[in-house]
Amino acid sequence: MKEVNKDIIRELRINERITAKEIRLVGEKGEQLGIMPLSQAQETARRQGIDLVEVAPTAVPPVCRLLDYGKYKYEQAKKEHEARRSQKTALLREIRLRPKIGQHDFDAKAKTARKLLEGGDKVRVTLMFRGREITHPELGWKLLQRMAETLKDIAYIERQPLMEGRRMNIILAQTLPAAKARQAVNPGASPETKPESKPEIIPEIRQEIKPELKEAKNAKA
């Protein structure tokens, strides 16, 4: 028989390991067989060639069931394994853009982001500035908005623009299934999105890049 990981399946008391003097017995098919002495239930299990398993030890009296315990553990382990396989952990993936990116390259990046989102991952869209490009962060924000707009049928902006040195980025996450269902019922409806706030973002970005502007002016002087 296949070995079962004891960390996955909780061990139950069976047969002679059960200590209660009186138990409530449930049959193999779930039928109620009533309250009886433990010895009588153990004899019933022996006659049927199966195990007596204590399934509810804290009940009064404890509840025991007639079943093939080895088969039960195997099936439970299989269910746990399938459940873990179905639980996919969302990864944070990244695509990078430049302020002067061409339409063809932009479409290719959008296609890549779409595949990642459809796979259940989150996508960080990073815009990289060079030289004096950083003096116009609003142009970078427009490009990030353009990407979010391109993918709005499948994603929303989970995190608003963040300026990190010479990089500006947003994080896109897949739209909730409930929003997709509502859109299917009403094709004209837009998926749920978190509110975007350009006026609140741009002043913060400008403040972050002031040291960069000073450095550029000093170098010019």
VEXMILO-27141 format. One record per residue (C-alpha): x, y, z. Coordinates in pm, whole numbers, plus 50000, padded with zeros to 5 digits. Layout:
BEGIN
       X       Y       Z
       X       Y       Z
...
***
This chain:
BEGIN
       X       Y       Z
   50000   50000   50000
   50115   50356   49921
   50288   50527   50212
   50089   50819   50350
   50249   51137   50480
   50145   51168   50844
   50192   51546   50829
   49902   51562   50582
   49659   51316   50739
   49567   51343   51106
   49600   51007   51275
   49280   50880   51437
   49243   50620   51710
   49129   50288   51571
   49029   49945   51703
   49211   49862   52031
   49351   50216   52059
   49005   50354   52136
   48968   50408   52513
   48602   50509   52559
   48380   50253   52729
   48074   50347   52527
   48051   50489   52175
   47798   50593   51911
   47848   50370   51607
   47806   50477   51243
   47804   50216   50968
   48029   50202   50663
   47761   50369   50449
   47679   50634   50709
   47386   50458   50872
   47329   50520   51245
   47374   50196   51445
   47316   50353   51787
   47500   50377   52119
   47670   50061   52240
   47961   49933   52451
   48302   49963   52284
   48351   49585   52297
   48032   49529   52096
   48138   49779   51831
   48483   49619   51805
   48323   49279   51757
   48099   49419   51483
   48408   49557   51305
   48589   49223   51331
   48292   49035   51184
   48280   49271   50885
   48658   49262   50836
   48700   49641   50861
   48826   49892   51117
   48651   50075   51397
   48764   50438   51370
   48704   50711   51630
   48601   51005   51410
   48468   51241   51680
   48658   51178   52006
   48520   51489   52183
   48153   51400   52131
   47952   51251   52418
   47966   50963   52369
   48253   50955   52114
   48148   50874   51757
   48311   50579   51583
   48266   50461   51227
   48314   50132   51050
   48549   50173   50753
   48868   50057   50582
   49112   50293   50755
   49401   50228   50517
   49184   50310   50215
   49043   50615   50396
   49391   50758   50465
   49498   50700   50106
   49192   50880   49967
   49237   51172   50210
   49604   51205   50115
   49507   51207   49749
   49251   51484   49810
   49507   51692   50001
   49758   51650   49720
   49506   51757   49454
   49403   52057   49666
   49765   52173   49697
   49821   52133   49325
   49518   52351   49250
   49641   52630   49479
   49874   52834   49260
   50076   53101   49435
   50067   53426   49243
   50415   53544   49146
   50518   53902   49082
   50660   53920   48730
   50805   54227   48558
   50807   54383   48214
   51017   54690   48133
   50942   54984   47906
   51130   55290   47781
   50965   55632   47734
   51036   55624   47359
   50918   55266   47302
   50776   55197   46955
   50425   55067   46890
   50545   54722   46782
   50756   54674   47097
   50475   54812   47314
   50229   54560   47168
   50478   54276   47229
   50521   54382   47594
   50143   54404   47637
   50104   54054   47491
   50362   53918   47737
   50189   54090   48030
   49854   53946   47922
   49993   53590   47921
   50137   53637   48269
   49810   53776   48402
   49609   53494   48245
   49843   53253   48422
   49746   53404   48758
   50060   53614   48816
   50080   53982   48902
   50278   54208   48670
   50499   54501   48764
   50526   54736   48468
   50848   54934   48506
   50936   55244   48305
   51310   55322   48293
   51427   55682   48241
   51762   55789   48099
   51929   56128   48112
   51686   56419   48101
   51390   56190   48033
   51339   56192   48409
   51244   56563   48398
   50913   56463   48235
   50763   56196   48465
   50413   56280   48342
   50504   56128   48004
   50608   55808   48177
   50283   55801   48373
   50087   55835   48050
   50269   55535   47906
   50191   55327   48217
   49828   55436   48192
   49830   55329   47829
   49948   54981   47928
   49681   54957   48200
   49418   55070   47948
   49534   54805   47700
   49492   54533   47962
   49181   54668   48137
   48969   54373   48019
   49179   54137   48232
   49358   54350   48494
   49334   54651   48724
   49599   54874   48880
   49665   54716   49219
   49936   54966   49313
   49954   55321   49183
   50278   55466   49034
   50585   55451   49253
   50907   55636   49169
   51225   55448   49262
   51533   55638   49150
   51509   55657   48770
   51230   55401   48751
   50855   55442   48775
   50632   55137   48809
   50280   55015   48868
   50154   54669   48962
   49873   54506   48766
   49665   54218   48904
   49407   53999   48737
   49050   54128   48762
   48835   53939   49012
   48624   53657   48862
   48310   53821   48998
   48381   54132   48795
   48434   53918   48485
   48099   53749   48543
   47922   54084   48569
   48087   54198   48249
   47970   53882   48071
   47612   53960   48173
   47649   54324   48073
   47907   54357   47792
   47903   54735   47826
   48013   54725   48188
   48377   54779   48280
   48565   54542   48512
   48615   54659   48867
   48921   54875   48899
   49079   55057   49185
   49053   55433   49145
   49337   55599   48959
   49447   55940   49079
   49685   56121   48845
   49669   56461   49024
   49778   56300   49352
   50060   56099   49194
   50238   56349   48971
   50320   56608   49245
   50480   56331   49452
   50685   56215   49157
   50805   56568   49083
   50913   56606   49445
   51110   56282   49427
   51308   56394   49122
   51412   56738   49246
   51759   56611   49349
   51803   56474   48997
   51717   56816   48847
   51966   56988   49077
   52241   56749   48970
   52163   56814   48604
   52179   57195   48657
   52507   57173   48849
   52662   56959   48574
   52551   57216   48314
   52703   57500   48515
***
